[in-house]
Amino acid sequence: MKLVKHIANLGYGSRKQVQAMFREGRVTDAEGEVLYADDKVDHDAIRIDGEPLDPPPGLTLMLHKPAGYTCSTKDQGRLIYDLLPLRFRDRAPVLSTVGRLDRETSGLLLLTDDGVLLHKIISPKSKLPKVYEAELAQDLRGDETALFASGTLMLESEKTPLLPAELHVHDARHAQLVLHEGRYHQVRRMFAATGNHVASLHRSRIGGLGLDGLAEGQWRMLTATDLETLFAP
């Protein structure tokens, strides 16, 4: 792939804008030598304004999503992409969220431009556990643990019952819920089915991967070891 197209696909600008970067001498190698658009250079050796390029396609990252942000590139209001470098939303292939967290849910969110990996994570066959911490508007009534674990709970407008889920009660209004599937607003709808309302919701873990001290609003790229941990039994 030609350098101009490669750099444009990483979101640094349109091809015209990247061509202008070359003319201005902003694209160099690791030693500071100016590069030209027809040069053949390894990705890791390219610098723009002295800074290494973002990772090539195959990028996966985790974000500690705050409440109040939407998993979208186009909706109104605060978007999760506002928390990332602006060029990340213009990458090709696109950097997509792996599933979604609704606007008022905080916690662990994965993003990737690797379509095969995305499908592997969200596939029902993977059954990756997703761990949520819920604060409820009303006291638990007492039968939720058995109901959620039964595999018989049917949500409104659904045609198949939910897979068994594990509820671990902290106190009358705080509980941890472990899901093995990802239906639309599933946690909120499960508690609504018992006559309760989720006041706040936080996802703390996907598979074997947790936030591990990542502050709200911060993100980091995942390593090969992180991905192994994600799928670890």
Salt bridges, closest charged atoms under 4 A:
GLU24 OE1 - ARG26 NH1 3.69
ASP49 OD2 - ARG26 NH2 2.84
ASP54 OD2 - ARG87 NE 2.41
ASP82 OD1 - ARG89 NH2 2.89
ASP102 OD2 - ARG188 NE 2.85
ASP113 OD2 - ARG91 NH2 2.98
GLU133 OE1 - HIS170 NE2 3.06
ASP139 OD1 - ARG173 NE 2.83
ASP143 OD1 - ARG141 NE 2.55
GLU158 OE1 - ARG183 NH1 3.16
GLU158 OE2 - ARG189 NH1 3.13
GLU166 OE1 - HIS180 NE2 3.04
ASP171 OD1 - HIS174 ND1 2.87
GLU181 OE1 - ARG183 NE 3.00
ASP226 OD2 - ARG220 NH1 2.73
